[in-house]
Amino acid sequence: MSTDSFGYKQELKRSLTFADLVIYGIVFMIPIAPFAIYGYVSDASGGMVPLAYIIGMVAMFFTALSYKVLSADFPIAGSAYAYAQRGIGDTAGFIAGWMLILDYLLIPALTYVVAAAALSQLFPLVPRWVWVVVFLGVGTATNYFGVQATAAVNKFFMYAQMLVLAIFAAVGLYALYHGVGAGRLTLNPLFQPEVFKSELIFSAVSVCALSFLGFDAISTLAEEVKGDSKKTVGNATIAALLLAGGLFVAQTWIAGDLANGMKFKSADTAFYEIAELAGGKPLALLTAWSTAITFGLSCSIVSQAAIARLLYSMARDRKMPSFLASVHPKYKTPNVALVLVAIVSLAISLGFLDHLDTLTNFVNFGALTGFMILHVTVVVHYIGRKHSRAFFKHLVSPAIGFCVLGYVLYSMGAATWELGIGWFCVGVVYYLVLTRVMRRDISLEV
């Protein structure tokens, strides 16, 4: 389906394949993401880290199904913003987009802060802000020169992370079956009946949810897909989520049994301590370096691409300043939006260099509330407007996804809610100024 049928001119270059989208989603989620947050998830889950990731994957699977059905009807850039706008209305679309901005805009900054923190341990004399500037410069340049350049870099980082995971799994299993940790793979990392509590696990899910953020960003590339983007985007979304989720469970299962009886020095270094136990200092350094480079370059590149396209989509619909809808005449990328994202990411990174936990809470709240609006959109659009009789796909599935995400949000605690509600209120004020004070016509024919 052409973008012309939605009232848009085809401006972005169509060059991406199904494989490109799957790799983009997996790279965004970061296959080695548990390396960075293993200690926090372990503390929150009572050691049942793989279980937390399984529940997180199931929760996100229902969200992926909602993305799949809506991307078939609305194969345009903008993610949940575009879907809510077309499926419910302009106000709902703006709210969904505003909450996703909180997610997408902060993820690049989050990745820079994580990478800078990891490298500061290896190079204590180099100020953290130096690493932030270096990573930001490389990521922005890669995105600026075209989506094909981004896709090529994504493939390199995908293969590199797979190699690191393979090394960790091989060394970890060898050590495990030669007496280290539990001495073998057990079911303890998956389920411990004496420890298990639903509120405990969902508290852990609220932390590991950060690892899954990214599969949804595949939909922001809908206008750059070759062939039938209606099916390609949805299928790639499901595939990326399941593949990344499987990798998360496998590596944390091995790590969980290796860590049997361990007391971590720090939640920040927990996974690296496990790696050192299994393979000595070389494996610990390999996992630490991989985490720093992957967060600093790989994830930052794909996250910058996503937020730039969300801003581009909202700007051309007159919900953001019009200059953000600018497209580079040669590279066919949303160049102005990319530059703005780089500037904002730099400011946020420098402001939160020592407040990673606060930044993580902001990101998760924005993403999960955007996903909940997405589930409502499925019901309103298909059951309310189109009178669909596919009740599981268009009613039961999104209802389950909405409830699970709602419970995860509830488990985040009062502090996170205060931060998220504050952002929501700023969005409401901006929207009222836009429509009531400036009286800007932002309605679309849908």
C-alpha positions as CSV (number, residue, x, y, z in Angstrom):
1,M,0.0,0.0,0.0
2,S,1.4,3.4,-1.0
3,T,1.8,6.3,1.4
4,D,-0.2,8.3,-1.2
5,S,-3.4,6.6,0.0
6,F,-2.8,8.2,3.5
7,G,-2.2,11.6,2.0
8,Y,1.6,11.5,2.2
9,K,4.2,11.9,-0.5
10,Q,6.8,9.0,-0.6
11,E,9.9,10.9,0.5
12,L,12.0,8.2,2.4
13,K,14.0,5.7,0.3
14,R,12.5,2.2,0.1
15,S,15.5,-0.1,0.4
16,L,15.0,-2.4,3.5
17,T,14.2,-6.1,3.4
18,F,12.6,-8.4,6.0
19,A,16.0,-9.5,7.2
20,D,17.1,-5.8,7.6
21,L,14.0,-5.2,9.8
22,V,14.5,-8.2,11.9
23,I,18.2,-7.3,12.5
24,Y,17.2,-3.7,13.2
25,G,14.8,-4.9,15.9
26,I,17.2,-7.4,17.5
27,V,20.0,-4.8,17.5
28,F,17.7,-2.3,19.1
29,M,16.9,-4.7,21.8
30,I,20.6,-5.6,22.2
31,P,21.2,-9.4,22.3
32,I,23.6,-8.9,25.2
33,A,21.4,-6.5,27.1
34,P,21.3,-8.7,30.2
35,F,25.0,-8.2,30.6
36,A,24.3,-4.6,31.7
37,I,21.3,-5.2,34.0
38,Y,21.6,-8.8,35.2
39,G,22.4,-7.8,38.8
40,Y,19.4,-5.5,39.1
41,V,17.0,-8.2,37.6
42,S,18.5,-10.8,39.8
43,D,18.0,-8.7,43.0
44,A,14.4,-8.0,42.0
45,S,13.5,-11.6,41.0
46,G,15.2,-13.5,43.8
47,G,17.6,-15.0,41.3
48,M,14.9,-16.1,38.8
49,V,16.2,-14.0,36.0
50,P,15.2,-16.3,33.1
51,L,11.7,-16.5,34.5
52,A,11.5,-12.7,34.5
53,Y,12.6,-12.6,30.9
54,I,10.1,-15.3,29.9
55,I,7.2,-13.4,31.5
56,G,8.5,-10.2,29.9
57,M,8.6,-11.8,26.5
58,V,5.1,-13.1,26.9
59,A,3.9,-9.7,27.9
60,M,5.6,-8.1,24.9
61,F,4.3,-10.8,22.6
62,F,0.7,-9.6,22.9
63,T,2.0,-6.1,22.1
64,A,3.8,-7.4,19.1
65,L,0.6,-9.0,17.9
66,S,-1.1,-5.6,18.2
67,Y,1.7,-4.0,16.2
68,K,1.3,-6.8,13.6
69,V,-2.4,-6.3,13.0
70,L,-2.2,-2.5,12.9
71,S,0.9,-2.3,10.7
72,A,-1.2,-4.2,8.1
73,D,-3.9,-1.5,8.0
74,F,-1.5,1.4,8.5
75,P,1.8,0.7,6.7
76,I,3.3,4.2,7.5
77,A,6.0,5.6,9.7
78,G,5.1,6.8,13.2
79,S,4.7,3.6,15.2
80,A,1.9,3.7,17.9
81,Y,1.4,7.4,17.3
82,A,0.3,6.8,13.7
83,Y,-1.8,3.8,14.6
84,A,-3.6,5.6,17.5
85,Q,-4.2,8.6,15.3
86,R,-5.7,6.7,12.4
87,G,-7.4,4.1,14.6
88,I,-8.9,6.3,17.3
89,G,-8.3,10.0,16.6
90,D,-5.9,12.9,16.6
91,T,-5.9,13.4,20.4
92,A,-5.2,9.7,21.2
93,G,-2.5,9.8,18.5
94,F,-0.8,12.8,20.0
95,I,-0.8,11.2,23.5
96,A,0.6,7.9,22.2
97,G,3.3,9.8,20.3
98,W,4.1,12.0,23.2
99,M,4.6,9.1,25.5
100,L,6.7,7.2,23.0
101,I,8.9,10.3,22.6
102,L,9.7,9.9,26.3
103,D,10.9,6.3,25.4
104,Y,12.6,6.9,22.1
105,L,14.2,10.2,22.9
106,L,15.8,9.0,26.1
107,I,17.0,5.6,24.9
108,P,20.0,7.1,23.0
109,A,21.0,9.1,26.1
110,L,20.5,6.0,28.2
111,T,22.8,4.0,25.9
112,Y,25.5,6.7,26.1
113,V,25.4,6.8,29.9
114,V,25.6,3.0,30.2
115,A,28.6,2.8,27.7
116,A,30.4,5.7,29.4
117,A,30.0,4.1,32.8
118,A,31.4,0.8,31.5
119,L,34.4,2.5,29.9
120,S,35.1,4.7,32.8
121,Q,36.0,1.5,34.7
122,L,38.6,0.6,32.1
123,F,39.8,4.2,31.5
124,P,39.3,6.1,34.7
125,L,41.3,9.1,33.6
126,V,39.1,9.8,30.6
127,P,36.0,11.9,31.5
128,R,32.7,10.2,30.8
129,W,31.4,13.1,28.7
130,V,34.2,12.4,26.2
131,W,32.8,8.9,25.5
132,V,29.3,10.4,25.2
133,V,30.5,12.8,22.5
134,V,32.4,10.2,20.6
135,F,29.5,7.7,20.5
136,L,26.9,10.4,19.7
137,G,29.0,11.7,16.8
138,V,29.4,8.2,15.2
139,G,25.7,7.4,15.7
140,T,24.5,10.6,14.2
141,A,26.8,10.5,11.2
142,T,25.7,6.9,10.4
143,N,22.1,7.8,10.5
144,Y,22.5,11.0,8.6
145,F,24.1,9.3,5.5
146,G,21.2,7.0,4.9
147,V,19.2,4.1,6.2
148,Q,21.3,1.7,4.1
149,A,24.4,2.7,6.1
150,T,22.4,2.1,9.3
151,A,21.4,-1.4,8.0
152,A,25.0,-2.3,7.1
153,V,26.3,-1.2,10.6
154,N,23.4,-3.1,12.2
155,K,24.5,-6.3,10.5
156,F,28.1,-5.9,11.7
157,F,27.0,-5.4,15.4
158,M,24.5,-8.3,15.1
159,Y,27.2,-10.7,14.1
160,A,29.6,-9.4,16.7
161,Q,27.1,-9.8,19.5
162,M,26.3,-13.3,18.3
163,L,30.0,-14.2,18.5
164,V,30.3,-12.9,22.0
165,L,27.2,-14.7,23.1
166,A,28.5,-18.0,21.6
167,I,31.8,-17.6,23.4
168,F,30.1,-16.9,26.7
169,A,27.7,-19.8,26.3
170,A,30.5,-22.3,25.3
171,V,32.9,-21.2,28.1
172,G,30.0,-21.0,30.6
173,L,28.7,-24.4,29.9
174,Y,32.1,-25.9,29.9
175,A,32.8,-24.4,33.3
176,L,29.4,-25.3,34.6
177,Y,29.8,-29.0,33.8
178,H,33.3,-29.0,35.2
179,G,32.2,-28.1,38.7
180,V,31.6,-24.3,38.7
181,G,28.5,-23.0,40.2
182,A,25.6,-25.5,40.3
183,G,27.7,-28.0,38.4
184,R,25.0,-28.3,35.6
185,L,22.0,-26.6,34.2
186,T,19.2,-26.7,36.7
187,L,15.6,-25.4,36.9
188,N,16.5,-23.1,39.8
189,P,17.0,-20.0,37.6
190,L,13.6,-20.7,36.1
191,F,11.5,-21.3,39.2
192,Q,12.1,-21.5,42.9
193,P,8.7,-22.2,44.6
194,E,10.0,-21.2,48.0
195,V,11.0,-17.7,46.7
196,F,8.4,-17.1,44.0
197,K,5.9,-14.3,44.5
198,S,4.0,-12.7,41.6
199,E,4.7,-9.2,42.8
200,L,8.4,-10.1,43.1
201,I,8.6,-11.3,39.5
202,F,6.6,-8.5,38.0
203,S,8.9,-6.0,39.8
204,A,11.8,-7.7,38.0
205,V,9.9,-7.7,34.7
206,S,9.6,-3.9,35.1
207,V,13.4,-3.8,35.1
208,C,14.1,-6.3,32.3
209,A,11.3,-4.7,30.1
210,L,14.1,-2.3,29.1
211,S,15.8,-5.2,27.2
212,F,12.7,-5.7,25.0
213,L,12.2,-2.1,24.0
214,G,13.0,-1.9,20.3
215,F,10.9,-4.5,18.5
216,D,8.2,-1.8,18.3
217,A,10.6,0.6,16.5
218,I,10.5,-1.7,13.4
219,S,7.2,0.0,12.5
220,T,8.9,3.4,12.3
221,L,10.7,2.1,9.1
222,A,7.4,1.1,7.3
223,E,7.9,3.7,4.6
224,E,11.5,2.5,3.8
225,V,10.6,-1.2,3.2
226,K,10.8,-2.8,-0.3
227,G,7.8,-4.7,-1.5
228,D,4.7,-5.3,0.6
229,S,5.4,-3.5,3.9
230,K,1.9,-4.5,5.2
231,K,3.0,-8.0,5.9
232,T,6.8,-7.5,6.2
233,V,6.7,-5.1,9.1
234,G,4.3,-7.2,11.3
235,N,6.2,-10.5,10.6
236,A,9.5,-8.9,11.3
237,T,8.2,-7.5,14.6
238,I,7.1,-10.9,15.8
239,A,10.3,-12.6,14.6
240,A,12.7,-10.1,16.2
241,L,10.9,-10.3,19.6
242,L,11.0,-14.1,19.7
243,L,14.6,-14.4,18.6
244,A,15.8,-11.7,21.1
245,G,13.7,-13.2,23.9
246,G,15.2,-16.6,23.3
247,L,18.7,-15.2,23.5
248,F,17.9,-13.4,26.7
249,V,16.5,-16.6,28.4
250,A,19.4,-18.8,27.2
251,Q,22.3,-16.5,28.5
252,T,20.6,-15.7,31.8
253,W,19.9,-19.4,32.4
254,I,23.5,-20.3,32.0
255,A,24.6,-17.2,34.1
256,G,22.1,-18.1,36.8
257,D,23.5,-21.6,37.4
258,L,27.1,-20.3,37.2
259,A,26.2,-17.7,39.9
260,N,24.8,-20.3,42.3
261,G,26.0,-19.3,45.7
262,M,27.7,-16.1,44.6
263,K,27.5,-12.8,46.3
264,F,27.9,-10.0,43.8
265,K,30.2,-7.0,44.6
266,S,27.8,-4.7,42.7
267,A,24.6,-5.0,40.7
268,D,26.4,-3.0,37.9
269,T,29.2,-5.7,37.6
270,A,27.3,-8.8,38.4
271,F,27.4,-10.4,34.9
272,Y,31.1,-9.6,34.5
273,E,31.8,-11.3,37.8
274,I,30.0,-14.4,36.6
275,A,32.0,-14.2,33.3
276,E,35.2,-14.0,35.3
277,L,34.2,-17.0,37.4
278,A,33.6,-19.0,34.2
279,G,36.4,-17.9,32.0
280,G,38.8,-15.7,34.0
281,K,39.7,-12.1,33.3
282,P,39.7,-12.4,29.5
283,L,36.0,-13.4,29.4
284,A,35.1,-10.6,32.0
285,L,36.9,-8.0,29.8
286,L,35.3,-9.3,26.6
287,T,31.7,-9.0,28.1
288,A,32.5,-5.6,29.6
289,W,33.9,-4.2,26.4
290,S,31.1,-5.7,24.3
291,T,28.5,-4.1,26.6
292,A,30.2,-0.7,26.3
293,I,30.6,-0.7,22.5
294,T,27.2,-2.2,21.8
295,F,25.3,0.3,24.0
296,G,27.4,3.2,22.9
297,L,27.2,2.6,19.1
298,S,24.9,-0.2,18.1
299,C,21.8,0.6,20.1
300,S,22.3,4.4,19.9
301,I,22.3,4.2,16.1
302,V,19.0,2.4,15.8
303,S,17.3,4.4,18.6
304,Q,18.3,7.6,17.0
305,A,16.8,6.4,13.7
306,A,13.5,5.5,15.5
307,I,13.0,8.8,17.3
308,A,14.0,10.9,14.2
309,R,11.3,9.1,12.2
310,L,8.7,9.5,14.9
311,L,9.4,13.2,15.1
312,Y,9.3,13.4,11.3
313,S,5.9,11.6,11.2
314,M,4.4,13.9,13.9
315,A,5.8,17.1,12.2
316,R,4.3,16.4,8.8
317,D,1.0,16.0,10.6
318,R,1.5,19.4,12.2
319,K,1.8,18.1,15.7
320,M,5.4,19.1,15.9
321,P,7.3,22.1,14.4
322,S,7.3,21.8,10.6
323,F,11.1,22.0,10.2
324,L,11.3,18.5,11.8
325,A,9.6,17.1,8.6
326,S,12.6,18.1,6.5
327,V,14.2,15.3,4.4
328,H,17.8,15.4,3.1
329,P,17.6,15.8,-0.7
330,K,20.4,13.3,-1.3
331,Y,20.4,10.8,1.5
332,K,16.6,10.7,1.9
333,T,16.8,10.8,5.7
334,P,15.0,13.1,8.2
335,N,18.1,15.1,8.7
336,V,16.8,18.0,10.8
337,A,15.1,15.6,13.2
338,L,18.4,13.6,13.5
339,V,20.4,16.7,14.4
340,L,17.9,17.8,17.0
341,V,17.8,14.4,18.5
342,A,21.6,14.5,18.7
343,I,21.6,17.8,20.5
344,V,18.9,16.8,23.0
345,S,20.5,13.4,23.6
346,L,23.8,15.1,24.4
347,A,22.1,17.4,26.9
348,I,20.2,14.6,28.6
349,S,23.3,12.3,28.7
350,L,25.4,15.0,30.4
351,G,22.6,15.7,32.9
352,F,22.0,12.1,33.8
353,L,25.6,10.8,33.8
354,D,25.2,9.8,37.5
355,H,21.5,9.0,37.5
356,L,21.1,5.9,35.4
357,D,18.2,4.5,37.5
358,T,16.1,7.6,37.0
359,L,16.7,7.6,33.3
360,T,15.7,3.9,33.0
361,N,12.4,4.6,34.8
362,F,11.6,7.4,32.4
363,V,12.2,5.2,29.4
364,N,10.1,2.3,30.6
365,F,7.2,4.4,31.7
366,G,7.0,6.1,28.3
367,A,7.2,2.9,26.3
368,L,4.7,0.9,28.3
369,T,2.0,3.6,28.4
370,G,2.4,4.0,24.6
371,F,2.0,0.2,24.2
372,M,-1.2,0.3,26.3
373,I,-2.7,3.0,24.0
374,L,-1.7,0.7,21.1
375,H,-3.9,-2.1,22.6
376,V,-6.8,0.2,23.0
377,T,-6.4,1.2,19.4
378,V,-6.7,-2.4,18.2
379,V,-10.1,-2.8,20.0
380,V,-11.5,0.6,18.9
381,H,-10.4,0.3,15.3
382,Y,-11.3,-3.3,14.6
383,I,-14.2,-4.1,17.0
384,G,-15.7,-0.6,17.2
385,R,-15.2,0.7,13.7
386,K,-14.8,-2.3,11.5
387,H,-17.1,-4.6,13.6
388,S,-14.6,-7.4,13.4
389,R,-15.6,-10.9,14.5
390,A,-12.0,-12.1,15.0
391,F,-12.5,-11.7,18.8
392,F,-9.2,-13.3,19.9
393,K,-7.0,-11.3,17.6
394,H,-8.9,-8.0,18.0
395,L,-10.3,-8.1,21.5
396,V,-8.9,-10.9,23.8
397,S,-5.2,-10.6,22.8
398,P,-5.0,-6.7,23.2
399,A,-7.0,-6.9,26.4
400,I,-4.5,-9.4,27.9
401,G,-1.6,-7.3,26.7
402,F,-3.2,-4.1,28.2
403,C,-3.7,-5.8,31.6
404,V,-0.2,-7.3,31.8
405,L,1.4,-4.0,30.9
406,G,-0.8,-2.2,33.4
407,Y,0.4,-4.6,36.2
408,V,4.0,-4.1,35.2
409,L,3.5,-0.3,35.3
410,Y,1.9,-0.6,38.7
411,S,4.9,-2.6,39.9
412,M,7.2,0.2,39.1
413,G,6.3,2.2,42.2
414,A,5.2,5.7,43.1
415,A,8.4,7.5,42.1
416,T,8.2,6.3,38.5
417,W,4.6,7.2,38.3
418,E,5.3,10.8,39.4
419,L,7.9,11.2,36.7
420,G,5.7,9.7,34.0
421,I,2.6,11.7,35.0
422,G,4.7,14.9,35.0
423,W,5.7,14.2,31.4
424,F,2.1,13.4,30.5
425,C,0.9,16.7,31.9
426,V,3.5,18.7,30.0
427,G,2.2,17.0,26.8
428,V,-1.4,17.9,27.6
429,V,-0.4,21.5,28.1
430,Y,1.5,21.6,24.9
431,Y,-1.4,20.0,23.0
432,L,-3.9,22.5,24.4
433,V,-1.6,25.4,23.5
434,L,-1.3,24.0,20.0
435,T,-5.0,23.5,19.4
436,R,-6.7,26.1,21.6
437,V,-4.2,29.0,21.8
438,M,-2.4,28.7,18.5
439,R,-5.5,27.2,16.9
440,R,-3.5,25.0,14.7
441,D,-5.5,22.7,12.5
442,I,-4.0,19.2,13.2
443,S,-6.9,17.1,12.1
444,L,-6.4,14.5,9.3
445,E,-8.8,12.8,7.0
446,V,-8.8,9.2,8.2
